[in-house]
Amino acid sequence: MRPTKVVLIGAASASFGPSMIADALLTPELQGSTLALVDIDGPRLEVMAAYARRLNDSLGRPLAIEHATERTHALPGAEFVITSIAVERNELWKLDFQIPLKHGIKQVFGENGGPGGLSHSLRNIPIVLDIAQDMERLCPRAMLLNFSNPESRICLAVSRYTGLRFAGLCHGIAMGYDAIGRITGLPGDDLVGTAAGLNHFAWFLDIRRRSTGEDVYPLLQEREPGHRADEWPLTRHLFHTFGLWPHPSDDHIGEYLPYAWEYCGLEGYNFTAADRHRVEAWERLSRIAAGDDPPPAPGEHLRRSGEFAFQIIAAAVAGRTEVVEAVNIRNGGCIAGLPEWAVVEIPAVVDANGLRGIRVGALPAGITALVGAQVHVQDLVVEAAVHGSRQMALQALLADPSVPSAQAAEKTLDELLSVHRQWLPRFAGE
């Protein structure tokens, strides 16, 4: 075991910060290491740093907790950099959802695919690339572990325009286990699968019981028809049609399909509930940081998040080999039939040398067609974001299956570029 340095960028988030801090503190392999918290919001960062130190002290974990509003102060010496950033996330996401709908584009979520996914990408790709370029100067051997959305598009930009080691991470596969477990009656934590595709658009090639090795697909096929009709209608339609179960959930999967609204509706993300939860979570951790409430104890109130970042970090620093169930990395032939350069979500092996994707072969032809279409949309989106090109952004919309009208695409794009202008400096000349 050796000490390491992990930097969390976006650490003042009321969800990302506490979950990653908990994972770090509950990872025995990190004892004696440094955890550096970074966020541009200084006052909130002070609160999060105080929260982390109280937790660290209460658990008796000898981690060194640092914090900085300038990432360049934290990056030197880092071996792992974890990012979860967004520009005015919910406020701008609302516009990304509402504006296309106003022009007749029936997107169901507006975050990772369709016009909303394009808009989100144009804002976030340049920011993550700036972080990556700082890493190339200050900690060039570090691995970037990204949680920022749109995951596939951001990671494709990092792959194409930097030389960093990277992985995009998401807990969507766990949501798939939960759905399959509820339908079959099996415990979700007794399921293990091999899934492949894109982030928020992956498909279980195999699903088994951890305890027995039993193939679960026959039981899923038997029990799914009798399950209540209002749960996962889109996922189940795709299961019936293409023969494999996709994950993570109807709303995320539906971002890539023009007919998803027929199954998911057009209500979109529940911003009201999310904002309320964020406020409540921040109030609680602020009380803990100030010493007014006790820090959570391991078990019911302090547990691992289920994300894969610290599994990867722990295996790397301990020098052991493990399989990570879902990472977003360069394809490199792991999924046959998709471009080598594409960023795909696949299982991977992690050890002291980093991550290596596991070859899963080809997806069924129909699924390859669905996934392949999105790969090429993502290619156009990345180039639009990097070069500040309205023309390439329009091409991305016109190539996107979720966009039914050229006029709607132009009107939507122009309005999105206009309302987000202050967040899109690369489009200043457009």
VENFENPE-V376355 format. One record per backbone hydrogen bond with DSSP energy under -1.0 kcal/mol. CO is the residue of the C=O (numbers start at 1). NH is the residue of the N-H. E is the energy in kcal/mol with one decimal. If there is no record, write none. Layout:
CO/NH/E  CO/NH/E
This chain:
4/34/-2.5  5/79/-2.5  5/80/-1.6  6/36/-3.0  7/82/-3.3  8/38/-2.8  9/84/-2.2  10/13/-1.6  13/17/-1.3  15/19/-1.6  16/20/-2.4  17/21/-2.5  18/22/-2.5  19/23/-2.1  20/24/-2.5  21/25/-2.5  22/26/-1.9  24/27/-1.3  27/30/-2.1  28/31/-1.7  30/33/-2.5  33/64/-2.5  34/6/-2.7  35/66/-2.6  36/8/-3.0  37/68/-2.2  38/10/-2.5  38/11/-2.2  40/42/-1.2  41/45/-2.4  42/46/-2.2  43/47/-1.5  44/48/-2.5  45/49/-2.8  46/50/-2.1  47/51/-2.4  48/52/-2.6  49/53/-2.3  50/54/-2.2  51/55/-2.3  52/56/-2.6  53/57/-2.6  54/58/-2.4  55/59/-1.8  56/61/-1.9  61/63/-2.1  64/35/-2.9  66/37/-2.8  68/39/-1.2  70/73/-1.6  71/75/-2.3  75/78/-2.6  79/143/-2.1  80/7/-2.5  81/145/-3.2  82/9/-3.2  83/147/-3.4  88/92/-2.7  89/93/-2.1  90/94/-2.0  92/96/-2.1  93/97/-1.8  94/98/-2.7  95/99/-2.4  97/101/-1.1  98/102/-2.2  99/103/-1.2  100/105/-2.7  101/104/-1.7  105/107/-1.7  113/117/-1.8  114/118/-2.0  115/119/-2.5  116/120/-2.6  117/121/-2.1  118/122/-2.4  119/123/-1.4  120/124/-2.2  121/125/-2.6  124/128/-2.4  125/129/-2.5  126/130/-2.0  127/131/-2.0  128/132/-2.7  129/133/-2.5  130/134/-1.9  131/135/-2.3  132/136/-2.1  133/137/-1.2  134/138/-2.7  135/139/-2.8  139/142/-2.3  143/81/-2.6  144/167/-2.0  145/83/-2.1  146/169/-2.8  150/154/-2.5  151/155/-2.5  152/156/-2.0  153/157/-1.9  154/158/-2.2  155/159/-2.7  156/160/-2.3  157/161/-2.6  158/162/-1.3  165/144/-2.6  167/146/-2.6  168/328/-2.5  171/174/-1.1  171/175/-1.0  172/176/-1.6  173/177/-2.1  174/178/-2.2  175/179/-2.1  176/180/-2.5  177/181/-2.8  178/182/-2.2  179/183/-1.8  180/184/-2.6  181/185/-2.1  187/190/-1.9  188/191/-1.4  190/210/-3.1  192/208/-2.8  194/205/-2.8  194/206/-1.4  196/203/-2.4  197/345/-2.6  198/201/-2.5  201/198/-1.6  202/247/-2.7  203/196/-2.1  206/194/-2.1  207/216/-3.1  208/192/-2.5  209/213/-2.4  214/209/-1.8  216/220/-2.5  217/221/-2.8  218/222/-1.7  219/223/-2.4  220/224/-2.3  224/227/-1.6  228/231/-1.3  232/236/-2.4  233/237/-1.8  234/238/-2.4  235/239/-2.2  236/240/-2.6  237/241/-2.1  238/242/-3.4  239/243/-1.7  245/204/-2.9  247/202/-1.7  249/253/-2.7  250/254/-2.8  252/255/-1.4  253/256/-1.9  254/257/-1.3  257/260/-1.3  259/262/-1.5  260/263/-1.9  260/264/-2.7  261/265/-1.9  269/271/-1.6  270/274/-2.1  271/275/-2.8  272/276/-2.1  273/277/-2.5  274/278/-2.3  275/279/-2.2  276/280/-2.4  277/281/-2.7  278/282/-2.3  279/283/-2.3  280/284/-2.0  281/285/-2.3  282/286/-2.1  283/287/-1.8  284/288/-1.8  285/289/-2.6  286/290/-2.0  287/292/-2.2  287/293/-1.4  288/291/-1.0  302/299/-2.6  308/312/-2.1  309/313/-2.2  310/314/-2.3  311/315/-2.2  312/316/-2.2  313/317/-2.5  314/318/-1.9  315/319/-1.0  315/320/-1.7  322/350/-2.9  324/348/-2.4  327/346/-2.3  328/168/-2.1  329/344/-2.6  331/334/-1.9  334/360/-2.7  334/361/-1.0  335/338/-1.4  340/332/-2.6  342/331/-3.3  344/329/-1.9  345/197/-1.4  346/327/-2.6  347/358/-2.5  348/324/-3.2  349/356/-2.3  350/322/-2.3  351/354/-1.9  354/351/-2.0  356/349/-2.9  364/368/-2.7  365/369/-2.0  366/370/-1.7  367/371/-2.9  368/372/-2.9  369/373/-1.6  370/374/-1.2  371/375/-1.9  372/376/-1.6  373/377/-1.5  374/378/-2.7  375/379/-1.7  376/380/-1.7  377/381/-2.4  378/382/-2.4  379/383/-1.8  380/384/-2.3  381/385/-2.5  382/386/-2.6  383/387/-2.2  384/388/-1.2  384/389/-1.4  389/393/-1.8  390/394/-2.7  391/395/-2.2  392/396/-2.3  393/397/-1.9  394/398/-2.7  395/399/-1.7  400/403/-2.0  405/409/-2.0  406/410/-2.2  407/411/-2.5  408/412/-2.6  409/413/-2.7  410/414/-2.6  411/415/-2.1  412/416/-2.7  413/417/-2.7  414/418/-1.7  415/419/-2.8  416/420/-1.8  418/421/-1.3  420/423/-2.3  421/424/-1.8  424/427/-2.0  425/428/-1.5  427/430/-1.7
